[in-house]
Amino acid sequence: MMLEIRKLLNTRLKAIHPRVYFLRAPETAVFPYLVYSFEITNLEDGLSLLTLDVDGWDNTADTTALETMMENVHSSFKEANIFTEKLFVHFHSDRRLPVVDDDPSLNRRTNIYLGRLFER
């Protein structure tokens, strides 16, 4: 199931921005880009909680491109129903926040979404 969720999320994020990476970007990545991760928490009655973390990164002083990219992520996930033949996820927005990086030349934004995950 993890691989199917990863493919589903990757496809949706690539529709927003062409440079999307799972867990971490390569050192050669061109800015701006998205990095995502997720975790699944099993609840009772076969229900699972999927927590999606999408980070946007850029290295310019003007954060307009970064803010626009993250707003597009938000529009795509804030109340989204995503499904395949094997699973269904209903997302809603949890948090949106700026993150201060140790490297002052980098700008980062994080959007976090909670999803109810049902397996078919």
Buried (B, 14 or more C-beta within 10 A) or exposed (E): EEEEBBEBBBEBBEEBBEBBBBEEBEEEEEBBBBBBBBEBEEEEEEEBEBBBBBBBBBEEEEBEBBBEBBBBBBEBBBEBEBEEEEBBBBBEBBEBEEEEEEEEEBBBBBBBBBBBBBEE
